[in-house]
Amino acid sequence: MAIHVLHYLHDGRAQWGVVANNAITPIPGEFKTTAEFIHANPVERLLTLDGATLAEADVQWLSPVTANQQFICQGANYRQHMIESGMDPDAKKFNMIFTKATSCIVPADSRLVKPNSVRFLDYEIELGLVLKRDVTSRATITDENLHDYVAGAVIVNDYSARDVQIPQMQFYKGKSYRTFGPVGPYLCLLEKHDLPKLKDLVLTLTVNGTVRQNDSSSGLVYGPAETLTELSSVQDLHAGDLLATGTPSGCALIIPSPEKQRAAAQLPEAEKWRLFFALQAERAQYLQDGDVVEARIVSQDGSIDLGTQRNVVVAEAV
């Protein structure tokens, strides 16, 4: 059975609790990091949790992934998103990996601050996976043993400054501004039999009530087991770390066709990027001050419901 956990602030104290029907059952103990919480709270323990509850409306959300954890991301990991990003999905044979600064992690209902220097602010709903254990050497991770490595799932919005990310080839910088990484609201802890449902989650993102992204996690090109196996051959991973698995199609970003890209490659650098900016300027989909972005991920049977993120775009204070 999936357990939905909220990290929250109540009476000036950060706490963790199990959420059901908008009521929170506090989890005993002090857990300052996601890793500490996961190590101390297997799903089996939380299934028997009992006690007085409090209304979810009476608490302040916190991110279920704390800022000391790694924030690892996959790029162009849905076929249609590859195409809209100017890639040939039949030619791209590698798993694109990058990171975001953990200082961009904020609660799911935080305001999204649009830096004054950023013109093309984009949204990217993503399924986030939170790790269950440390991995400090090469490991072979499969769908059969994935439950030993993945504790649960969260919603991530990988907000991106496209005018930094693309022309400067700076994924880290273009995606790491403060507030560009809301996580939650819920961390859905999973039992072994829940893991197959990760392949059948519906991801939906709206801007001002209009659907911009709507797809299923079945469309992932590089799945969690394959990705974690590859990452284990490169770096150490730790309990509580966050893997954002990529976004579906429907982003504001538009990339010229391959033919136009080949033609642009012959142009002087300044002219090439002038044309790129002119193309993006035609896209009304880019986020502006006052826009409301909502992101939701839920399984077909409703047993996994990661809640709803709601971010209001605000201009950076001068």
N, C-alpha and C positions, 0 to 999 in steps of 0.2 A: 504494500500500500504506500502510495506517495504521501509524504508529509510536507506541508507548506509552512515554512518558517519565516518569521519576520524579525529583522533586527530593528530596534526602535528605541526612541528616547522617551522616558516617562518619569516625571518627578525629578528631572535633572540627571537621570541615570540611564546609561545605555544598557539595554537588556535584549534577550532573545526570547521568542515565544512561538508556539504552534498556533496557526490561524485556521479557524473553521467558522463559516457563517458569520464573518465579520467580528468574531470574538477571539481574543488572544488568551491562551493559557501560558503564563510565564514559565520559562524553563529555569530551574534552580541553577545557580552558579554564576560566576563572573568569567566571561570569555572576551578578552580584549581584541582578539584577532579571529578571522574566519578559520584559520588552521586550528586554533585552540578549541573553537566551538565544534568543529567536525570531529576532532580526535576524541572529544568527551561525550559526543551525542550520536551514537549509532541510531539508525532508524528504529531498531527494535526497542531501544529505551524510550524513545519518544512516543511509540505506539501506546504505551501504558501510562503516559503522562496524565495527571489529574490535578484538580485544584481550582481555586477561584479564577475567574476570567475578568478581563477588562475589555471595553469596546475599542475596536481598532481606530475609530474616529477620535479617540481621546489621546492618541499617541502621535509622535512625530517619526516619520520613516527615516531610517538610516540605510546606507547601502549594506547588503548582506556580504559583500566582498570588501574587506578592509584594505586600506591604502598600502599596507606592507606587503601585499601579495603581488605576484607577477600578473601583468595584463598582456596576454599574448593573443594575437589576432591572425585569422586567415583572410586573404584577399581573393576576390574574384572566384568564389567557390560555388557559385550557382551558374549553370550553363548560360542562361539568358543574361545574367549580369556580366558575364565575360564578354558577350557580344556587344552589350551596350557600353562596355568599357573599352571597346576597340580591339578586343582579343579574339583570336580564332580558337574556339574551344577544342577543336580537333588537333590543333598544333601545340597548344599549351599543355605540356606534360609534366608540370611541376606544381607543387603545393606552395603557394605564395604566403610567406610568414613575415609578420612585422610585429612591433609592440607599440603600446600607447603608454604615456606617462601615467603612473598611478595617481598623480595629483589631479587628474581629470575625472576621477571617479566621484560621483555624487549620488544622493538618493534619487529614487525614481520620479519624484515629483518636484525636482529642483528646477529652477529657472535656467534656461539655456542662454548664456551670455554670448552675444555676437560681437566679437572684437571689432573695433572701428576700422581696423586695417583689412578686415576680411569682407570681400564682396560676395563670394559665392559659397554660402553655407549650406551644406547638404546633410541629409538624414540617411541612416542605414540601420534598420532593425536587424538584430542578430540573435540567434540562440547562443547563450553562453553556458559553458560547462565548467563546473567547479570541481577541482580535483580532490580526491579522497585520501591520497597518500603521497609520500615523497617518492620520487623516482630519480636516482642518482647514478644510474648506469643504463646501458642499452637494454630495452625490454621489448618483448614481442606481445603486443596487445591486440586482442581479437574481440569480436562481438561476444564470444563466449566468456571471456574474463574481464570485459570492460567494466563490470560492476565492482571489480577490485580497485579500479583507478578513478572512477567518476562517482562523486558523492551526489551531485544533483545538477539542476538546471536553473538558469535565470534569464531574464530579458536584458539585453545590452543594446544601446543605441550608439553606434560608432559615428558620431557627428564628425564632419570633415570640412575643412576649409580647402575647397578644390583649387582656389587660386594660389595656394601655397603648395599643396600636395602634388599637383600635376606639373606646373612649369618648373618648380624647384626640385622635383623628384624627391620630395621630403614627406614620406608617409608619416614618420614619427612626429615631425613638427606640425604638419597640417592637420593631424588628428588628436593632438595632445593638449590643446588649449584647455584651461580650467573650465569645468562643467561639460566637456565634450564626451564624457563617458558615464551617463546615468546607468545604474545597475539595479535590478529588482523590479517591483518591490519585494517579491518573495523568492526565497531559495527553496526550490522543491527538491527535497531529499528523496532518493529513489532506492527501492529494493531491486534485487536482481531481476525479478519478473517485469519490472517497470521499464527497464532499459530499452527493449525493442520499440517502445512508444516514442523514443527520441527520433525515430525515422518517420514519424507520422504526425508531426506537430504543425499547426497552421499559424503562420506568421502574418500579421496584418498591421500596417501602419497607415494612419490618416493624418492629413494636415488640414486643419480647420474643417474637420468632418468629412473630407473627401479622401477616398482610398487612393493611396499612392503605391503601396506595396502589398501584395497578397500572394502567398505561395506556401508550399509545404516543405518541411525539412527533408522530405524524400528526395528533393532536388539537389542535395549536397553532392558535390563531385568527390571531394576527399572527406570521408567520414571520420568520426571521432577516433576509432581504433587505429586506423591507418595513420592519422595525423599524430596521435600521441606516440605511436611507435617511432615515427620519423623524428619527432622532437626529442625523444629519449636518447636518440643516437647523437644529438647535438648538444643538449644542455640539461642541467638539473631542473627538475620540476618539484613543486612542494604542495602539500595539502593546503587547500584554500586558494591555490592559484586559479586564475580565470582564463579560459580559452574561448574567445569569440569566434564562431565558426563561419562567418561570412554572411553577406546580405543578398537577398533576392534582387531581381530586376525592379525597376521603377524609381530609381534615384533621379535626382535633378540633373546630375552630370550627363552631358552628351559629348560623345567623341566622334570626330569626323570619320567617314567611311574609309576603309583601307586605301581606296583609290585616291581620295583627297589627302590622306596622310602621306602617301608616296609623293604626291605633287608638292605638298607643303615641305617635305624634306629637302626639296631643291631650293627653297626660299631662304633668305637671310634669317637668322635666328629671331631678330626683333619682329620681322613681318610674320613669321610663323606663329608667334605667341599673340601678336595683335589679332590675327584671325581666330585663334582659339578663344580669346577673351570676347571677341565680338559674337562668336557662336554661343557662348555661355550666357551672354547678356540677353539673348533672345528667350531664355528659359525662365518663365514665370514661376517655375517650381522651386527655385531656390528660396530659402527661408529668409523672412524679413521680420523686423521688430513687430511683436504682437501676434505672430503666428502661434497656433497651438498644435503641438505634435503629440499624437497618442500612439502607443505601440502595445500590441497584445499578442501573446503566444498561448495556445491552448491545444490539448490533444483532442482528437475526434470524439472520444468518449467523455471528455470533461474531467477525467481523473487527474490530469496534469493541467493546472491553470496557473500560469506564472503572473497573473494579475495584469494591471494596465499601467504603463508609464504615461505620465502626462507632463510635458515640458512646454512652458511658455517662453517664446523667444523675446529677449530683452536686449536693448543696445547697451554696450559697455559704457559704464559711467566715465565721464571725462575727468 
